[in-house]
Amino acid sequence: MLFEDQRFLHEDLERLEQGISDRVAEDPRHIRDRLNRDHQISGFLNRIQDQSKRLLDIYQDTEGLRTKEIQSISTGDPFDEFYKQLNEIKDFHRRYPNEPVENLERAYKRKAPGEGESATAEVDNLFTGEEAFGKFLDLTTLHEGYLNMPGIKRVSYLQYLNMFDTFTPPQCPIKRPDKNTDQYFGYVGSLAAYLEGFMRRTRPLEDLEKIFSSFDEAFEKAWQANEVPGWGPEAQAVGPAAPVTEGTGEGIWCPDCEKEFKNDNVYKSHLGGKKHVKAAEARKARGTVNGITHDETNGVANGRGPSMQRLKERAIADREFRIKKLAAAMETVRNDTRVNVERKQGMTERERQLELEAFFAESTEAAPRAGESESDSDEDEKIYNPLKLPLAWDGKPIPYWLYKLHGLGVEFPCEICGNFVYMGRRAFDKHFNESRHIYGLKCLGITNTTLFREITGISDAEKLWKKIQEDKRKEKAGGENIVQMEDASGNVMPEKVYYDLQKQGLL
């Protein structure tokens, strides 16, 4: 019954598209619901690809079964074919009486929390408590593994977050010979796997395979050109002299000991020491002999096939390169993790636990309960307020005693403010310094607003301003009409003072 399978696949694809469109139209507030929606859409897209492949195989009809079914339906008595298929269906259900029937209408329908299935069940087990549903990184286990490697100085978790993607000295204390160990190989492999898995969990709708393949291509080009940081070809100079291009560039560099000498005599004397001889033998055992060629550095030695040492270095360098790219792609999450760690360092263990519990409680309360959302909203809208009291910050009326204490029932109208009514003495006193009252005074031509406190009428304000202007003019005019007198010594004084002094005989 290929036609029935074909019809079923077409219906399934349409239901999947409808389920995706319903979820895309949603806008969840909480990150938990957002991730759950994205993972459901990703699962639907994968199912669409699988069902499309099955449908394409039916249409291609490589075995000719679809053609045979078309011929059996189109030729002969159609009722015979109908009853034949009906008997096959009855026989199937007789053999499997408890076979469940898949209801496509409900299979991809958005389920509410009260319908027996949690709305966020898909992401509950994907993240740890430290990751907070993809908001932060959780590198505590990898940090412990890093500290357990030999030759590592103890660094804090916050310092590790700043340098976990740095693999070159001086930030990274691990030398190149020490990286060729199974412990280091397992560490960088675990770190790369965690970052890749974290990106898959937090970005389910992105084409991550394309991003990861671009990382591989970039590494392949850099490796062929010997441009991978810290993994270039090693070379040892012939003779007592050594290259001076490494280190600070001021002295003589010994590549075996990885040490710089400022004096040539000191460098020559150390060549016969036990440490130098041991380091030279170890370097020679790694395949870095005198006079190494460019072809040998890329894994070919004297035509005998690829060098195992170089292949292992390539695998380690590949993981380091991938870690750098992944860390750069998630730089925002990394910065948020650093800020979160700094904040939690100032908290007690109980405060951290309470914060975690509050976070999970917020995520569970984000989804409204079935059958209660409409009733809750109706109750919130119907607030009992028969006295018409003002509302507080929580949307509920303030207590009546507080209403009487502040005198909020007394009205104070202000004509200058456009007959605006202020409720309560406190609001009325504050409004004299507000922009509404000052703008009203400026419209009347009054510039000095500090003298007009407690004045609310336009006529009163105009009369007061007129009287102030007249007093200023009188004062100015009186000062101009004063008669000045001058005595024999040339002292200038008012006329009244002059005559008073003259009567007293002081002039």
Beta strands, then each sheet from edge to edge (+ up, - down):
strand 1: 252-254
strand 2: 259-261
strand 3: 411-414
strand 4: 420-423
strand 5: 484-486
strand 6: 492-494
sheet 1: 1+ 2-
sheet 2: 3+ 4-
sheet 3: 5+ 6-
end
